[in-house]
Amino acid sequence: MAAKPAAAIRKNSHRSDHFFRKLIKHPKLPFAFALLFADSILVTLIIAYVPYTKIDWDAYMSQVTGFLEGERDYSNLKGDTGPLVYPAGFLYIYSAIQYVTGGQVYPAQILFGFLYMLDLAIVVFIYLKTDVVPWWALSLLSLSKRVHSIFVLRLFNDCLATTLLHAALVSIIYQKWHLGLVIFSGAVSIKMNVLLYAPPLLLLMVKAMDIVGVISALAGAALVQIVIGLPFVLSHPASYISKAFDLGRVFIHFWSVNFKFVPEEIFVSKAFALSLLVAHLSLLLIFAHYRWCRHEGGLFAVVHSKINQLKLRVAHRNPSPTNRVLQTDHIVTTMFVGNFIGIICARSLHYQFYSWYFYSLPYLLWKTPFPTLLRLLLFAAVEFCWNVFPSNSYSSILLLCVHLIILGGLWISSPEYPYVGKTTYKSSSEKKAR
């Protein structure tokens, strides 16, 4: 009788030893949970003890109130910081927030605290799926003073758009392209900065799906925008399109974190904007051709193959679609680098815009061949620049230099193979050729 308890104790001890050895060997998952728990405590303390900073919340509530009172002309939806410049998804989301919080700041902070934790959990999940960053470096995701402030002390709509973008990225990682495009379009309807991800996303879609799949996914995204904007498009279409999708906005030089060293008369000029646009498109094309499509023979080879696929579909009445499964690392790298290029070439970055790319920084740094110490120094330098207030010529020059160093590291890094296994579906002509 005494032998059985002893044997059970030894068995349980063996299981415990095995469990702890497994934790030591694979610490990333338990560390991720510990990180989320610790950050939830930090967010709670920030909300409880750090004063709220009034910036855009009252303007958001004024714009929402006008919408709820029946105003559908975008030119008449204004707040104390100016006219409404976001698509209609912003109004729906913040109308719901106003309903839940009564328009009060403190309950809204609690709500945004949960939003912060949800976004962080999604980002950590993406990092766990890619396995690019070492387990201890996940802590960098919780070390930004500015990002905590953006979420729970300022309640910016950037937070909602960023969270939806990350949710869309998870769908895309699982090859749920149509669902991902719907969520992506929802993020765009809150703030248009999400469109910085559009060029790399389109390239990934072209690589993963045939032309019909790409068109149907894009149509789904367009339908979301139409449905969301319908009440305004039916009543005042010109006002809605010009205000909600104004791509020519000129931001105030004083509030810019980047390019503060550029004289204001040049900063606001069309020539400077055009030069940055050319730089943006050029960098995207260069990275697409030489990095993201390297294994296929370049960007033009990818386009040529899709044209050939389209010709085959026209020549055969019922050909099977040709879809390919993309590697998770390739999807995340292409999306994060494409957005980062847009950040570098943006004429103006206000403080809340840091949330557009902060969560990609550890991933991007560990995709470079730099030593760990340099990665950490670059991360700290970026965070430092975003916490200089007000920004100045020196901080903006430093930020640009650090961005370019990171981009250079991404350029010289080895591109990952983009595909998982072989083609999942082959056209009938390909089968005959075999």
C-alpha positions in Angstrom: 0.0 0.0 0.0 2.9 2.4 0.8 4.5 1.6 -2.5 1.7 3.1 -4.6 1.9 6.6 -3.0 5.7 6.6 -3.4 5.4 5.6 -7.0 2.7 8.3 -7.6 5.0 10.9 -5.9 7.9 9.9 -8.2 5.7 10.1 -11.2 4.4 13.5 -10.3 7.9 14.7 -9.6 9.0 13.4 -13.0 6.1 15.3 -14.6 7.0 18.5 -12.8 10.6 18.2 -13.8 9.6 17.6 -17.4 7.3 20.7 -17.3 9.9 23.0 -15.9 12.5 21.7 -18.3 10.1 22.4 -21.1 9.5 26.0 -19.8 13.2 26.6 -19.7 13.7 25.2 -23.2 10.7 27.0 -24.6 10.1 30.2 -22.5 8.5 32.4 -25.1 4.8 31.4 -24.5 4.9 31.7 -20.6 6.9 34.9 -21.0 4.2 36.3 -23.3 1.5 35.6 -20.8 3.6 37.2 -18.0 4.2 40.2 -20.2 0.5 40.7 -20.8 -0.3 40.4 -17.1 2.5 42.9 -16.1 1.4 45.4 -18.8 -2.2 45.1 -17.7 -1.1 46.2 -14.2 0.9 49.0 -15.7 -2.1 50.2 -17.7 -4.3 50.2 -14.6 -1.8 52.3 -12.7 -1.4 54.8 -15.6 -5.2 55.3 -15.8 -5.4 55.6 -12.0 -2.5 58.0 -11.3 -1.4 59.7 -14.5 -3.5 62.8 -15.5 -5.5 62.6 -18.8 -4.2 64.9 -21.5 -7.0 66.7 -23.4 -6.3 66.9 -27.1 -8.9 65.4 -29.5 -11.5 63.7 -27.3 -13.9 66.8 -27.0 -13.6 67.3 -30.8 -14.4 63.6 -31.4 -17.5 63.9 -29.2 -18.7 67.1 -30.9 -18.4 65.5 -34.3 -20.2 62.4 -33.1 -22.9 64.5 -31.6 -23.5 66.3 -34.9 -23.8 62.9 -36.6 -26.2 61.5 -34.1 -28.3 64.6 -34.4 -28.8 63.9 -38.1 -26.1 65.9 -39.8 -24.9 64.1 -43.0 -22.9 66.9 -44.6 -19.2 66.3 -43.7 -18.4 70.0 -44.1 -20.7 70.7 -41.1 -19.2 68.1 -38.8 -16.7 70.0 -36.7 -15.0 70.1 -33.3 -12.8 72.5 -31.4 -9.7 71.2 -33.3 -11.3 71.6 -36.7 -13.5 69.8 -39.3 -13.9 66.0 -39.4 -11.3 64.4 -41.7 -11.8 60.7 -41.1 -14.0 58.3 -43.0 -17.4 57.3 -41.6 -16.2 54.2 -39.7 -14.7 56.7 -37.2 -18.2 58.1 -36.5 -19.8 54.7 -36.0 -17.1 53.5 -33.6 -17.0 56.7 -31.6 -20.8 56.9 -31.5 -20.7 53.4 -29.8 -17.9 54.6 -27.5 -20.0 57.7 -26.6 -23.0 55.5 -25.9 -21.0 53.1 -23.6 -19.1 55.9 -21.8 -21.6 58.7 -21.8 -18.9 60.8 -23.4 -16.9 60.8 -20.2 -13.2 60.5 -20.2 -12.5 58.1 -17.3 -14.7 55.3 -18.5 -13.3 55.9 -22.0 -9.8 55.4 -20.6 -10.8 52.1 -19.1 -12.3 51.1 -22.5 -9.1 52.1 -24.3 -7.1 50.2 -21.6 -8.8 47.0 -22.7 -8.2 48.0 -26.3 -4.5 48.5 -25.6 -4.3 45.0 -24.1 -6.3 43.5 -27.0 -3.9 45.1 -29.5 -0.9 44.0 -27.5 -2.2 40.4 -27.3 -2.8 40.3 -31.1 0.7 41.7 -31.7 2.3 39.2 -29.3 0.4 36.4 -31.1 1.9 37.6 -34.5 5.4 37.6 -32.9 4.9 34.1 -31.6 3.7 32.9 -35.0 6.8 34.3 -36.7 9.5 33.3 -34.1 11.8 36.0 -35.4 12.3 37.9 -32.1 13.9 36.1 -29.0 11.6 35.6 -26.1 13.1 38.3 -23.9 12.8 40.9 -26.6 9.0 40.7 -26.5 9.3 43.0 -23.5 10.2 45.8 -25.9 6.5 45.8 -27.0 5.6 47.1 -23.5 8.3 49.6 -23.0 7.0 52.6 -24.9 5.9 55.5 -22.7 4.5 57.3 -25.8 2.4 54.4 -27.0 0.8 53.9 -23.5 0.0 57.6 -23.6 -1.5 57.4 -27.1 -3.9 54.7 -26.0 -5.0 55.5 -22.4 -4.2 59.1 -21.9 -5.2 60.6 -25.3 -7.8 58.1 -26.7 -6.8 58.7 -30.3 -8.6 56.9 -33.2 -5.2 55.7 -34.3 -5.5 53.1 -31.6 -8.6 51.6 -33.1 -7.3 51.6 -36.6 -4.0 50.0 -35.6 -5.8 47.2 -33.6 -8.0 46.4 -36.6 -5.0 46.4 -38.9 -3.2 43.9 -36.7 -6.4 41.8 -36.6 -6.4 41.9 -40.4 -2.8 40.7 -40.4 -3.7 37.7 -38.3 -6.4 36.7 -40.8 -3.9 37.1 -43.7 -1.4 35.0 -41.8 -4.0 32.2 -41.9 -4.5 32.8 -45.6 -8.0 34.2 -45.0 -7.6 36.9 -47.6 -11.2 37.9 -48.1 -11.8 38.2 -44.4 -8.5 40.0 -44.0 -9.4 42.6 -46.7 -12.8 43.2 -45.0 -11.1 43.9 -41.6 -8.4 46.0 -43.4 -11.1 48.1 -45.1 -12.7 48.6 -41.7 -9.4 49.9 -40.3 -9.2 52.3 -43.3 -12.7 53.6 -42.5 -11.4 54.8 -39.1 -8.2 56.4 -40.3 -6.5 56.4 -43.7 -3.0 55.8 -42.5 -3.7 52.1 -42.8 -3.4 52.6 -46.6 0.4 52.6 -46.1 0.0 48.8 -45.9 -2.0 48.7 -49.1 1.0 48.3 -51.6 2.6 45.4 -49.8 -0.7 43.8 -49.2 -1.7 44.0 -52.9 1.7 42.4 -53.8 1.1 39.5 -51.3 -2.4 39.0 -52.7 -1.1 38.8 -56.3 1.5 36.2 -55.2 -1.0 34.1 -53.2 -4.1 34.2 -55.4 -5.1 34.2 -59.0 -6.5 37.4 -60.6 -10.1 36.5 -59.9 -9.3 36.0 -56.2 -7.5 39.3 -56.0 -10.4 41.1 -57.7 -13.0 39.5 -55.5 -11.1 40.3 -52.3 -10.6 44.0 -53.4 -14.3 44.1 -54.3 -15.2 43.0 -50.8 -13.0 45.7 -49.3 -14.5 48.3 -51.6 -18.0 47.2 -50.7 -17.2 47.8 -47.0 -16.3 51.4 -47.8 -19.4 51.9 -49.9 -21.7 50.5 -47.2 -20.0 52.5 -44.4 -20.1 55.8 -46.3 -23.5 55.3 -47.9 -25.5 57.6 -45.7 -23.1 60.4 -46.5 -22.5 59.5 -50.2 -26.3 59.6 -50.9 -26.8 63.0 -49.3 -23.6 64.9 -49.8 -21.1 62.8 -51.9 -18.7 65.6 -52.8 -18.4 66.7 -49.2 -17.8 63.2 -47.9 -15.2 62.2 -50.4 -13.3 65.4 -50.3 -13.2 65.5 -46.4 -12.9 61.9 -45.5 -10.4 60.9 -48.2 -8.3 64.1 -48.5 -4.9 62.9 -49.6 -3.5 66.4 -50.0 -3.8 67.6 -46.3 -0.9 69.7 -45.1 -0.1 69.2 -41.4 1.2 71.9 -39.2 5.0 72.1 -39.2 5.3 72.7 -35.4 3.7 69.4 -34.5 5.8 67.2 -36.8 8.2 64.8 -35.2 10.0 64.1 -38.5 11.5 66.6 -41.0 11.4 69.3 -38.3 14.8 70.3 -39.6 13.3 71.3 -43.0 12.3 75.0 -43.2 8.6 75.5 -42.9 8.2 77.1 -46.4 9.8 74.0 -47.9 8.0 71.6 -45.6 4.5 72.8 -46.8 5.5 73.1 -50.4 4.1 70.8 -53.1 7.6 70.2 -54.4 8.6 68.6 -51.1 5.5 66.5 -51.0 6.1 65.3 -54.5 9.7 64.5 -53.9 8.6 62.4 -50.8 6.0 60.6 -52.9 8.5 59.8 -55.6 10.9 58.5 -52.9 8.1 56.4 -51.4 7.1 54.8 -54.7 10.7 54.2 -55.7 11.6 52.5 -52.4 8.5 50.3 -52.7 9.3 49.3 -56.2 13.0 48.6 -55.4 12.1 46.4 -52.3 9.3 44.7 -54.3 11.6 43.8 -57.2 14.8 42.9 -55.4 13.7 41.7 -52.0 10.0 40.6 -51.8 9.9 39.0 -55.2 13.5 37.9 -55.4 12.8 34.2 -55.4 10.3 34.6 -58.3 12.8 36.4 -60.4 11.6 39.9 -59.6 8.5 42.0 -59.6 8.1 41.9 -63.3 8.3 38.1 -63.4 5.4 37.9 -60.9 3.3 40.3 -63.0 4.2 38.3 -66.1 3.2 35.0 -64.5 -0.2 36.5 -63.5 -0.8 37.8 -67.0 -0.1 34.3 -68.3 -2.5 32.8 -65.7 -5.2 35.3 -66.9 -4.7 34.3 -70.5 -5.1 30.6 -69.5 -8.3 31.4 -67.7 -9.6 33.2 -70.8 -8.5 30.3 -73.1 -10.2 27.6 -70.9 -13.8 27.8 -69.7 -13.4 26.1 -66.3 -9.7 26.1 -65.3 -8.8 25.4 -61.7 -7.4 28.4 -59.8 -3.7 28.6 -58.9 -3.3 29.6 -55.3 -0.1 29.5 -53.2 0.3 29.5 -49.5 2.7 32.2 -48.2 5.1 31.8 -45.3 4.1 33.7 -42.2 7.5 35.4 -42.0 7.2 36.6 -45.6 3.7 38.0 -45.0 4.7 39.9 -41.8 8.0 41.1 -43.2 6.5 42.4 -46.4 3.7 44.2 -44.5 5.9 45.7 -41.8 8.6 46.8 -44.2 6.1 48.3 -46.7 4.5 50.3 -43.9 7.9 51.4 -42.5 8.9 52.8 -45.9 5.7 54.8 -45.9 6.6 56.1 -42.4 10.1 57.2 -43.5 8.7 59.1 -46.5 5.7 60.7 -44.6 5.9 64.4 -44.7 4.6 64.8 -41.2 4.4 62.4 -38.3 2.4 63.7 -35.3 3.0 62.1 -31.9 0.0 59.7 -32.1 1.4 58.4 -35.5 4.0 56.5 -33.5 1.4 53.8 -33.0 1.4 53.2 -36.8 4.7 51.3 -36.6 5.9 51.0 -33.1 4.7 47.4 -32.8 6.7 46.4 -35.8 10.0 47.9 -34.6 11.3 44.9 -32.6 10.5 42.6 -35.6 12.1 44.9 -38.1 15.2 45.2 -35.9 15.6 41.5 -35.6 15.2 41.0 -39.3 18.4 43.1 -39.8 21.8 41.4 -39.4 22.8 43.9 -36.8 24.2 42.8 -33.4 21.8 42.7 -30.5 23.3 45.7 -28.8 22.9 47.9 -31.9 19.3 46.7 -32.2 18.6 47.8 -28.7 20.3 51.2 -29.2 18.3 51.8 -32.3 15.1 51.0 -30.5 16.0 53.3 -27.7 16.9 56.1 -30.1 13.5 55.9 -31.8 11.7 55.9 -28.5 13.8 58.8 -27.4 12.9 60.9 -30.5 9.2 60.3 -30.0 9.4 61.5 -26.4 11.1 64.8 -27.2 8.5 67.5 -26.8 8.3 69.6 -28.6 10.3 68.0 -31.3 13.3 69.9 -32.7 15.7 69.8 -35.6 18.1 67.5 -33.8 15.5 65.0 -32.7 14.0 64.8 -36.2 17.4 64.4 -37.8 18.2 61.6 -35.4 14.9 59.9 -36.1 15.4 60.1 -39.8 19.0 58.7 -39.5 17.9 55.8 -37.3 15.0 55.0 -39.7 17.4 54.9 -42.6 19.9 52.7 -40.7 17.1 50.2 -40.0 16.0 50.3 -43.6 19.5 49.7 -44.7 19.8 46.7 -42.4 16.5 45.3 -43.9 18.0 45.8 -47.4 21.1 43.8 -46.7 19.3 41.1 -44.8 18.6 37.8 -46.5 15.0 37.6 -47.8 13.0 34.6 -46.6 11.6 32.0 -49.0 8.0 33.2 -49.6 6.1 30.0 -50.1 4.9 27.0 -48.0 5.4 23.7 -50.0 4.2 23.5 -53.5 1.3 25.1 -55.4 -1.9 24.1 -53.7 -4.1 24.3 -56.8 -2.9 23.9 -60.4 -4.6 24.9 -63.6 -5.7 22.2 -66.0 -3.2 23.3 -68.6 -0.4 22.9 -66.0 -1.6 19.4 -65.2 -1.6 18.4 -68.9 1.9 19.9 -69.3 3.1 17.5 -66.5 
